[in-house]
């Protein structure tokens, strides 16, 4: 049964969405058009995963089903599904917040958010140099992407709360993946900073996924 623990991860997400729909029958789900728009983001992350699996991290064979392992992709099917179930849950949350007027409004004092983001990017720049010097390539890649991303969409309440939700979900679900452990990391390619059993880089990874999803899904949508 241990080999189905990654499948259980996806089951928990689907069950949560099903229960939410049972409680709130007006719940909206991402449209096919939205799925098409975010597809390049999902493909980007699958390619990233493919390129670094076996070096930056690998999957514990004790906790993935051998029948679903795809040698050509070096990834278990469960991992590929991660880039379907997780984005689907995130976009479902955002879709439903966008249907409420309160969530469509801007945050108050957005200039403070802009200043905070600018200051954080400066710190990340220093950490990026340190990461490159130490050849922490997972850390460096995450930091570089965090620096170049545009966070202006977070000024809208719905997108900011989705961002907070993503960080919270990362704490829960990545703890599940790393504490069992389903995913094992190579310390040569990352810093040693952990939150529980979760590499701090995973939170940056989640932020990158969230921002890219939101920008692709809603950049041209009037909200």
C-alpha positions in Angstrom: 0.0 0.0 0.0 3.0 2.4 0.5 3.3 2.6 -3.3 0.0 4.4 -3.5 0.8 7.2 -1.1 1.5 9.6 -3.9 -1.8 8.7 -5.4 -3.4 9.4 -2.0 -2.0 13.0 -2.4 -4.1 13.5 -5.6 -7.1 11.7 -4.0 -7.1 14.2 -1.1 -7.1 17.1 -3.5 -10.0 15.7 -5.6 -11.9 14.7 -2.5 -11.5 18.3 -1.1 -12.9 19.8 -4.3 -15.8 17.3 -4.4 -16.8 18.0 -0.8 -16.5 21.8 -1.5 -18.8 21.3 -4.5 -21.3 19.3 -2.5 -21.4 22.0 0.1 -21.5 24.9 -2.4 -23.2 23.7 -5.6 -22.6 27.1 -7.3 -18.9 26.5 -7.2 -17.1 27.3 -10.5 -14.4 25.4 -12.1 -11.7 26.5 -14.6 -13.0 26.5 -18.2 -11.4 24.6 -21.1 -10.3 28.0 -22.4 -8.4 28.7 -19.1 -6.9 25.2 -19.3 -5.6 25.9 -22.8 -4.1 29.2 -21.7 -2.2 27.7 -18.7 -1.0 24.7 -20.6 2.4 26.3 -21.5 3.0 26.8 -17.8 2.3 23.2 -17.0 4.5 22.0 -19.8 7.3 24.3 -18.6 7.2 22.7 -15.1 7.1 19.2 -16.5 10.1 19.9 -18.6 11.9 21.4 -15.6 11.0 18.4 -13.5 12.3 16.0 -16.3 15.6 17.9 -16.6 16.5 17.8 -12.9 15.0 14.5 -11.7 17.9 12.2 -10.8 20.1 15.2 -9.9 18.4 17.9 -7.9 15.8 15.4 -6.6 14.4 12.0 -7.2 11.4 9.9 -6.3 11.5 7.2 -3.6 10.6 4.0 -5.4 9.0 2.7 -2.2 6.2 5.2 -2.5 5.4 5.4 -6.3 3.8 2.7 -8.3 6.2 1.0 -10.7 3.4 0.3 -13.2 3.0 4.1 -13.7 6.6 4.9 -14.0 7.5 6.4 -17.4 11.3 5.7 -18.0 11.5 8.0 -21.0 10.3 10.9 -18.8 12.2 9.7 -15.7 9.0 10.6 -13.8 6.2 8.7 -12.1 2.8 9.4 -13.5 1.8 10.7 -10.1 4.3 13.5 -10.5 3.0 14.5 -13.9 -0.5 14.6 -12.3 0.9 17.0 -9.7 0.9 19.6 -12.5 -2.8 19.0 -13.2 -4.5 18.5 -9.8 -2.6 21.2 -8.0 -3.1 24.0 -10.7 -6.7 22.9 -11.0 -7.3 23.4 -7.3 -5.6 26.8 -7.3 -7.5 28.0 -10.3 -10.8 26.7 -8.9 -10.2 28.8 -5.8 -9.4 31.9 -7.8 -12.3 31.4 -10.1 -14.7 31.4 -7.3 -13.2 34.4 -5.6 -13.4 36.4 -8.8 -17.2 35.8 -8.9 -17.6 37.9 -5.7 -17.3 41.7 -5.9 -15.3 42.1 -2.7 -12.5 39.9 -4.1 -12.3 42.0 -7.3 -11.2 45.1 -5.5 -7.6 46.2 -5.0 -5.8 45.8 -1.7 -5.6 49.0 0.3 -2.2 50.7 0.4 -0.8 48.9 -2.6 2.2 51.2 -2.6 3.4 49.4 0.5 3.2 46.1 -1.3 5.2 47.5 -4.1 7.9 48.7 -1.7 8.0 45.4 0.1 8.3 43.4 -3.2 11.2 45.7 -4.3 13.0 45.3 -1.0 12.5 41.5 -1.1 13.9 41.3 -4.6 17.0 43.1 -3.5 17.6 40.6 -0.8 16.9 37.7 -3.2 19.5 39.2 -5.5 22.1 38.9 -2.8 21.0 35.4 -2.0 21.2 34.5 -5.7 24.9 35.5 -5.8 25.5 33.4 -2.7 23.7 30.4 -4.3 25.6 30.6 -7.5 28.9 30.8 -5.5 27.9 27.6 -3.6 26.6 25.9 -6.8 23.1 25.5 -5.2 21.5 25.4 -8.6 17.9 24.6 -7.4 18.1 27.5 -5.0 19.7 29.8 -7.7 17.0 28.9 -10.3 14.2 29.6 -8.0 15.7 32.9 -6.8 16.3 34.0 -10.4 12.7 33.4 -11.4 11.4 35.0 -8.3 13.4 38.1 -9.1 12.3 38.5 -12.7 8.6 37.7 -12.1 6.0 40.5 -12.1 3.9 40.6 -8.9 1.5 43.5 -9.8 -1.4 41.1 -10.0 -1.1 40.5 -6.3 -2.6 43.9 -5.7 -6.0 42.5 -6.4 -7.6 40.8 -3.3 -8.5 37.6 -5.1 -5.0 37.0 -6.4 -3.3 38.0 -3.2 -5.5 35.6 -1.1 -4.8 32.9 -3.7 -1.1 33.5 -3.2 -1.5 33.1 0.6 -3.5 30.0 0.1 -0.8 28.5 -2.2 1.8 29.1 0.5 -0.4 27.5 3.1 -1.2 24.5 0.8 2.6 24.1 0.1 3.2 23.8 3.8 0.7 21.0 4.2 1.1 19.1 0.9 4.9 19.4 0.6 5.2 18.3 4.2 3.3 15.2 3.1 5.6 14.6 0.2 8.9 15.2 2.0 8.1 13.7 5.4 7.2 10.2 4.2 9.4 10.8 2.1 8.1 10.5 -1.4 10.5 13.1 -2.8 14.2 13.0 -1.9 16.5 16.0 -2.5 20.2 16.2 -3.3 21.7 18.6 -0.8 24.5 19.5 -3.3 22.0 21.6 -5.3 20.1 23.5 -2.6 20.6 25.3 0.7 20.2 23.4 3.9 17.3 25.6 5.1 14.2 23.6 5.9 10.7 24.4 7.2 9.9 21.2 8.9 11.0 18.7 6.3 10.4 21.1 3.4 13.3 22.8 1.6 12.6 26.5 1.6 13.2 26.5 -2.1 9.9 24.6 -2.5 8.0 27.6 -1.3 9.6 29.7 -4.0 8.8 27.0 -6.5 5.2 27.2 -5.5 5.2 31.0 -5.8 6.6 30.8 -9.3 3.9 28.2 -10.3 1.2 30.4 -8.8 2.3 33.7 -10.4 2.8 32.1 -13.9 -0.6 30.4 -13.7 -2.4 33.6 -12.7 -0.7 35.7 -15.3 -1.5 33.2 -18.1 -5.1 32.6 -17.0 -6.1 36.2 -16.1 -3.7 38.7 -17.7 -6.3 39.7 -20.4 -9.4 39.0 -18.4 -11.4 41.9 -17.2 -11.9 41.4 -13.4 
